[in-house]
Amino acid sequence: MENQTQLMSDLELGPSDHFAIHVDNPHVLLIACGALAREIVDVIDCNKLQGFDIQCLPAKWHNTPQFIVPALREKIRSNRNAYKSIFVLYGDCGTGGQLDAMLLEEGVERINGPHCYSFYSGNAAFAARGDEDMRCFFLTDYLARHFDKLMWQGLGLDKHPELRDDYFQHYEKVVYLAQVRDADLERKAEAAAVKLGLAYEYRFTGYGELESDLMKHQGE
């Protein structure tokens, strides 16, 4: 993949955007949430992986998860014959089990984990912290970058900030799960915590099982 990391640094993929990369001689199609696009490209580029095409659906669909399963099914069916395999990079993402049911019907595998916070952290490690993190609100690099658009505006808090305490009254702190070390993103994550009136914690995760799972599919 020819310097796609530079491409992603130049492209500011917004919450409403679809995104696709096509390479020569692809054998695996990755269908992913747009919130993972930059990280997927970084993993592929840094590890010099070959043969992956990428198609991403809009990240903002986390706020309207009823759109996710039908769109994924359409992409699977329209691309099935063009690739050796298809791998889905989504957690359940609010679909209430409908995503896994559809993927079982279609015979397509997805990344392990209920959501990106889990597979970035490592699924076993995230589960082990379950009780401790019960009242944490998580941010990733993407969510820190697009907090105002996805969360503040997405929840209508820009127009009705008085709803903040109703929405977040059961949270104690914002935990920023960082994929890369970036001082500007750290400042944005901490500012989001201040905006929500919550304590703040930084944890560097790297790419976690997103990276290891993509490595496993390299040879398919």
Buried (B, 14 or more C-beta within 10 A) or exposed (E): BEEBBEBBEEBEBBBEBEBEBEBEEBBBBBBBBBBBBBBBBBBBBEEEBBBBBBBBBBBBBBBEBEBBBEBBBEBBEEBBEEBEEBBBBBBBBBBEEBBBEBBEEBEBBBBEBEBBBBBBBBBEEBEEEEEEBEEBBBBBBBBBBBBBBBBBBBBEBEEEEEEBEEBBEEBBBBBBBBBEEBEEBBEBBBBBBEBBEBEBBEEEBBBBBBBBBBBEBBEB
